[in-house]
Amino acid sequence: MRNAPFVTNYLSEHLADDAYATLDGYQRADGYAAARKAVRELSPDEVIEQIELSGLTGRGGAGFSTGRKWSFMPRDERPALLVCNADESEPGSFKDRLLLERAPHKILEGILIAAWATRAQKTFVYVRGEYAAAAAAVERAVAEAYEGGLLGDDIMGSGFRHEIVVVRGAGAYICGEETGLLESLEGKKGQPRKKPPYPAERGAFGLPTTVNNVETFAHVPHIIANGVAWFRSFGTEQSPGTTLFGVSGQVLRPGLFELPLGTRLDEIVFEHAGGVPEGRKVKGVIPGGVSMPILPAGQLDVRMANEFLHERHTRLGTGGVIVMDDTTCMVRVASVISYFFRDESCGQCTQCREGTGFINKLVDRIERGAGEERDIGILLDVAGSMEGQTICAFSDAAAWPIQALLRHFRSDFEAHLGTETCPFPASFES
Amino acid sequence: MISDATRSAVAELMKHFPEKRGALLPALHLIQRELGHVATETAVEVAELFELHPVQVLEVVRFYNLIYDAPQAQHHVTVCTNLSCSLRGARRLLRQLEAHLGVVAGTATPDGRIHLGHEECLGACAGAPMMRVDERYHEDLDVETAKSILDALE
């Protein structure tokens, strides 16, 4: 076994090693042994079974069972496709970029195993347009893999054939939504599709398609190499394994921390990221990218896994933890977040297109001191009308943070009513 | 005009997709690398290559922030101003760079050297504040470092 059970950073242990991004370096660390095992010793169904039993859940935000997703792929005569969603753009998230830049072969190995399991002939790796270095790293790795017989017509002498194509996005947050991504892959505007049909039935180009996030693929070789019991020795019963928590904002040591799912949020913020600057206190923490509802300082005892975060009306999202200290004005936070959603709404659904703009204007009016008492109620009404009404989850993701900011920090909004001066003079600049 | 070399590169790209339209975004990247932007006349040429209506190309050009439909400054500089970066002074940095270049964010210097803008999260949150200069990331910036990076641009 390449990873002894006590190694708790299996995804990130080699990320500091430049050579790990090369085929040689990756193979020196036993890279591609799991893919070899899969294609030589395991049937596709056995691989799906292992992944399903492992309890691996998607690390892109939705948290769905990876093995079940793979099992949805129909067995018909149509060629199957696989898509690696490397369109990371949820604000506060940067784990996929580091994996792509520092461990591209680990992603490719996960893709190969998934391709074997889902009988896919081709994978599109859709890399966010701004991620030039990551796209270059993956392109280099793909070229090396073809040269090394790890991609192409007869992979590892098994007769299995697979092709990987790297596609660069062009600057649209919504393409991270899986059906928006599929539209973009087809050469269209990245506007999400109605589901059903789900991608397994009709994905890219009408073909059966599985879409997984970068980090999700990275876990796969470790599960195949070390087994289900090993993987389940990390994390919780419902959320096994580790994940890469990206901590940013007002902490002393922002960075990427690989920890088991279920790790307490206060441990992440204080022990790993060093807590807030001296003399300050935590005011609020967003647990998983700006779409996820914020938690106030009193609720940092929560364990970071969806089954626990649900109880606090929030979710793990991408694991992008954003920390705000007590200088922070939450109206300004609402302004930054609502601007983002207004800017990135694809404009397809009325509730989202109109709602995101309306919320941003209203928040800014409150911040300027031109707001009235009833505006807070209107904000909540509009946010409520955006939930569950649209083609994709973007609209919900725009409503949740505003609802949570008002749930936990309503007094910040009230303090802004009728006054031009921010009650938090030391807050970050607008 | 799209060059013959780029045209054959686009034809090559098309082979990688089950339908050739899939190569549209990669093709637009290539064409933009050659011509600097994708003008309406260029979009019409692209539409011919892909057997699409020009509107189907133009709507894609306009949907994506990194495909430009008008001539661009020599360098694109974007400061990330989403939450993680703003919490660490990104908006102050952007104001200081505006003053340094004598432009308002969202516009270019009169000589067409630098377009300064802001960006909604570039995925470098632990290196905040940060900026992207053309294709390169610069992280953990202070204003002096950022200014000297801009001054060193051609």
Interface residues (C-beta under 8 A of the other chain):
Chain A: P79 L81 E88 S89 E90 P91 G92 S93 F94 D96 R97 R128 G129 E130 Y131 A132 A133 E163 V165 V167 R168 G169 A170 G171 A172 Y173 S184 L185 E186 G187 K188 K189 G190 A204 F205 L207 G246 V247 S248 G249 Q250 P254 G255 L256 I286 V290 G320 I322 V323 M324 T328 V333 V336 I337 F340 D343 E344 F428 E429 S430
Chain B: H16 F17 P18 E19 R21 G22 A23 L24 L25 P26 L28 H29 F50 Q56 E59 V60 F63 Y64 N65 L66 I67 T81 N82 L83 S84 S86 L87 R88 G89 R91 R92 R95 E119 E120 C121 L122 G123 A124 C125 A126 G127 A128 R132 E135 R136 Y137
